[in-house]
């Protein structure tokens, strides 16, 4: 018997009558993450098998898929699609779902088997964020003329709009990726222009807002918008974010609010000095909150001068915000770390040599367990699936053993690649990510 896909199972539950129809939240059988026994990382949130629902994989941004096998040594490109429009990173269940980048308002679905388009809708205002998934709903944020921001829920089978929420919705400007909604349980969390907004996934109704800072800040050079709040990370107890607007270089605070009420639990200001700012988003694991702070490269006007910046990685106690340890990187990161089972995997880039490293850190004290070195560009977006760390290095996809950092294989893809999205035995890769019409989606798996 051919096993049912997740969508077919959902349809049978709805149309088959009996007690299954509309009995609570319609979802396929779920599995728990290996993180669900670790205190603050126990989100009481589970992710359906065979899905990648949001940037960072789960609501803590761990990029850890414990039950996925991932592609093995003889992996090859199974199919490639697109190449004629800029898109944001996909989310995946039985299909891949994308939104077009920046100026277009198109959302579409591709078949996971061969990359053919299943549906497309161009009836949305422009999208400037990646989408997220919740059961059979695709969550999309749009911004129309007049700075009107809306949260949309689309049916994943057809692309039809199920509901749209405009009242009370604002969003981070999206200048600094990765930006997208964060899904936890039956709620969706958005980095707003003042902090955090939380809506009900089923209806779009506003649950609460947390105002953590003003929309406009007065500086010595005049007022500036303060709109770049990081994609929220969510646990069972708290929601974490920070202001990442670097236009006035005075943002070094991490915020934690109560997940149920939005009341502020704590604010931690990192002691890094002037010229530093926080980047990317929070990663949570083992009762710790991980954030990276960057002091940018200082140049005399020519980009060929040696790298003179600095970067530090901080581990904060999730309950109090106190700094547990911090680590100064040899060079710099270009993507957030991944967390799995007490280890943090940090990609690094040496701008002068255009080489990279992957460091495995023990999260209890920040000590290094092993380091993997690459000579073909920055090491980006580590993704942990089973016993393997998948990463991009230059124009290659590489697989590294979690145990000791030994490289298992590498696959040349012919272009700069984005974060690996690993679902079961397949890695979905976006080439030339960003506002790039040459961006393609590739499926890498065994023949």
C-alpha positions, 0 to 999 in steps of 0.5 A, spaced: 500 500 500 502 506 498 503 511 504 498 517 504 501 524 504 500 528 510 495 532 505 491 526 503 491 524 511 488 531 512 483 531 507 481 524 509 480 526 516 476 532 514 471 529 509 471 522 511 466 523 517 466 520 524 469 523 530 476 524 526 473 530 522 474 537 525 476 534 532 480 539 535 486 541 531 487 538 524 494 535 523 498 529 521 501 525 527 506 529 530 513 527 533 517 530 538 524 534 537 530 531 541 530 538 545 523 537 548 526 534 555 531 540 556 528 545 560 527 552 557 527 548 550 521 544 552 516 548 548 511 543 548 511 544 541 512 538 536 513 538 528 509 534 523 514 528 520 517 530 514 516 538 514 520 544 515 515 549 517 519 556 518 526 559 518 530 556 523 526 549 523 523 550 529 521 556 534 527 556 537 531 556 531 535 550 532 536 548 525 536 541 528 532 535 525 533 529 529 529 524 525 531 526 518 536 522 515 539 527 510 542 525 503 548 520 503 555 519 500 552 518 493 547 524 493 546 528 487 542 533 484 535 530 483 531 536 480 532 543 479 527 549 478 526 556 478 532 561 476 527 566 473 525 570 479 528 572 486 525 568 492 525 567 499 527 560 502 522 555 502 518 551 507 516 544 506 511 539 507 509 534 501 510 540 497 515 546 497 512 553 498 515 560 496 514 567 496 517 572 491 522 577 494 521 584 495 517 587 490 512 581 488 506 578 491 507 571 488 506 565 493 507 558 489 508 551 491 512 546 487 512 538 488 517 535 492 518 529 487 520 533 481 520 541 482 514 542 478 509 548 480 502 546 483 499 552 484 501 560 484 497 566 486 499 573 484 493 576 488 498 578 494 501 585 495 509 585 495 512 580 500 518 582 504 519 576 508 519 568 508 513 564 509 512 559 515 507 553 515 502 551 520 498 545 518 495 546 512 496 554 512 501 558 509 503 564 513 505 570 509 506 577 511 505 583 506 507 590 505 503 595 501 503 602 499 502 607 505 506 602 509 500 597 510 502 590 513 498 584 513 498 577 515 495 572 510 493 565 511 493 561 504 490 554 503 497 550 502 493 545 497 490 551 493 493 557 494 486 560 496 486 566 502 483 563 508 484 569 512 487 576 512 489 580 518 491 588 518 488 591 524 494 591 529 499 588 524 506 592 523 513 588 521 520 589 522 523 592 515 526 586 513 532 589 511 536 584 515 535 577 513 533 572 515 526 575 517 519 571 517 514 569 522 515 564 528 510 559 529 509 555 536 503 551 537 497 555 535 500 562 535 504 566 530 509 571 532 512 577 528 517 582 529 514 588 529 516 595 528 516 596 536 517 589 538 513 583 538 506 581 535 502 575 536 496 572 533 492 566 533 494 561 527 487 559 526 483 566 525 488 571 525 486 575 531 491 579 535 493 575 542 497 580 545 503 585 543 509 587 546 512 594 546 520 593 547 522 600 544 520 606 540 518 606 532 523 612 532 529 614 536 532 621 536 540 621 535 545 626 534 544 626 527 536 627 527 531 621 528 531 615 525 527 609 524 528 603 529 524 598 525 528 592 525 526 587 530 529 580 530 525 574 528 522 572 535 525 565 538 519 562 542 520 557 548 514 554 553 515 560 557 518 566 553 519 569 547 526 572 545 528 578 540 533 584 540 533 590 536 538 589 530 537 596 527 545 598 526 543 605 523 545 608 530 550 603 532 547 603 539 543 596 540 546 591 544 540 589 548 536 582 548 529 582 551 525 576 554 517 576 555 512 572 557 510 567 552 502 567 554 502 575 556 507 579 553 509 582 559 517 583 560 521 578 564 528 581 563 532 585 559 540 584 558 544 589 555 551 586 553 557 590 555 561 590 548 562 598 547 560 602 542 560 600 534 557 593 536 550 591 534 547 584 534 545 580 528 541 575 525 536 572 531 536 568 537 538 561 538 535 557 544 538 551 547 539 547 554 536 553 558 541 558 554 540 564 549 545 565 544 546 571 540 552 574 536 555 581 536 559 584 531 563 590 530 564 591 523 570 592 518 573 598 518 576 600 512 579 606 509 575 606 503 578 600 499 574 593 501 581 590 499 584 592 506 585 586 511 579 584 516 579 589 522 572 587 525 571 583 531 565 578 533 563 575 539 558 570 541 554 570 547 550 565 551 545 568 556 541 564 562 534 564 559 531 565 565 535 571 568 538 574 562 545 573 565 551 572 561 554 565 562 560 565 557 562 569 551 567 567 546 571 571 541 571 568 534 577 568 530 574 572 524 566 573 523 560 569 522 555 570 516 549 566 519 546 564 525 549 557 529 545 551 530 544 547 536 543 540 538 544 536 544 548 540 548 552 542 542 553 549 538 555 549 531 558 555 529 560 557 521 565 562 520 568 566 514 575 569 513 574 575 509 581 575 507 583 568 505 575 567 503 576 560 507 571 558 512 571 553 519 565 550 522 566 550 530 563 545 535 562 548 542 560 545 548 554 549 550 556 548 558 562 553 557 563 555 550 569 550 549 571 547 542 570 540 541 572 540 534 573 545 528 572 543 521 576 547 516 574 549 508 578 552 503 572 554 498 569 560 502 565 561 508 562 556 512 554 558 512 548 555 515 549 549 519 543 544 519 544 538 523 540 532 521 541 525 525 548 524 525 550 529 520 551 537 519 550 539 513 553 546 511 554 550 505 561 552 503 562 557 497 559 553 491 559 546 495 554 543 499 558 539 504 556 533 510 560 533 516 560 528 521 557 530 528 562 526 532 568 529 530 568 534 524 570 529 519 568 531 512 563 525 509 562 528 502 561 535 498 557 536 492 559 542 487 552 546 485 555 551 481 553 557 485 553 560 492 548 556 496 543 558 501 541 555 508 540 547 507 533 545 508 533 538 510 527 533 510 527 526 511 532 524 506 533 530 501 536 537 502 533 542 498 538 548 496 537 555 494 542 557 489 544 565 489 539 567 495 537 574 496 534 579 491 537 575 485 533 573 479 538 567 477 536 564 484 534 556 483 531 551 488 535 544 487 533 537 491 539 533 493 538 526 494 540 519 493 538 516 486 
